[in-house]
Amino acid sequence: MMDASTNTKAAARYRVIHETRYRYQNAVTLSQQYLHLTPRSFAWQEVESHHILFDPAVDARREGADFFGNATCHITLSLPHDSLLVQAESTVLLRARPDLAATGGSLPWESVRDLLRFDRGEATLEACRYLYDSPHVSTFPELEAYARDSFTPGRPQLEAALSLTHRIFNDFAFDPTATDISTPLEQVLRGRRGVCQDFAQLMIGCLRSIGLPARYVSGYILNHPPEGQPRLVGADASHAWVSVFCPVLGWVDFDPTNQCLVQHEHITLGWGRDFSDVTPLRGIVLGGGKQALEVRVTVTPLSLLND
């Protein structure tokens, strides 16, 4: 497997501000929240600074890590409040990812599938966490049939994965009104509409249905304003894409919503089996009645150190 740590070339630096605001009809007397809002440091990404602000101030806060190694934060508010603002601000440095055209390609996808059955190395055992059904990703024959139009006999794994990425982009329409968090993959496949979360989980289901591990990646993507117009504060959004295990290169990320390989415009928060493992913020409240939720994300490019 390629040693990703040898590639230290800086590609981009970003500041990300992620604001989540809840407004409640009535006073909340107790709130406990579980956060995945800390970007992850790994071979292609370094978190240079990070902090989370809360309004009102929290009574208790505990930092930790989940099963997948993502940073977490538990908070408790025990004083009455009618709104909650959570603002996470991070500065992140991205490093250049491998040029797949220059790496010598990948194994036939069937070889990767068979390797996972017999290899007991640390990397392959870790990859097997992402091989099976999960709360929001179930496998079924129609998913396998869709996948096999790209994963033809003997085709290199990453070439086939990129083909699947392009097909999902072309076959499915982006429609934020078509689905919600509980929409099953069967409905997404049948309706051919959804959002980035749906397309990522659809691709993951396709890969798992043919015996290949894939994980869900939560994060942000740099959006480009129309030519001649300024970048708007709060106009960006959370994003999701797919990471595919390759025995030669390690994990390689694909974005079916934008039909591309992930390079230097995707900022990773964390990864898991599906959306439920890396929800940015979830919790329980006592009281409150009806609530209104507003989420604002701003991704700002910054100059590199060597500029």
Number of C-alpha atoms within 10 A of each C-alpha: 9 12 10 16 9 8 13 14 11 18 16 20 24 23 19 23 22 23 19 18 17 14 19 18 13 15 16 21 15 16 20 17 15 18 18 23 27 23 27 21 18 13 16 23 24 19 17 14 13 16 12 15 13 16 12 15 14 16 10 11 12 10 11 10 11 13 8 14 12 20 20 19 18 17 18 19 21 15 14 16 19 16 19 20 17 20 19 19 22 19 20 24 22 26 20 17 21 15 11 14 7 7 11 9 15 18 18 18 24 18 14 21 17 12 13 20 12 10 11 11 9 8 16 20 14 14 20 16 15 22 21 17 17 16 12 19 24 19 20 15 11 14 22 18 14 18 24 17 13 19 25 14 11 12 16 18 25 21 18 20 25 18 17 24 24 19 17 22 17 14 10 19 16 15 12 11 9 15 17 12 10 8 13 17 20 16 13 19 19 10 13 18 19 22 20 19 23 28 28 30 28 26 28 29 30 29 25 25 24 20 20 25 27 31 28 26 28 28 21 23 19 18 16 11 12 8 6 6 8 9 15 14 12 14 13 23 16 18 21 28 29 27 24 23 23 23 18 15 17 17 17 19 23 26 26 31 24 15 17 14 21 19 20 19 17 23 29 24 22 25 24 23 24 26 23 14 21 25 16 20 15 13 12 11 15 13 17 19 12 9 12 10 11 10 17 16 21 24 26 17 15 13 9 13 9 5 4
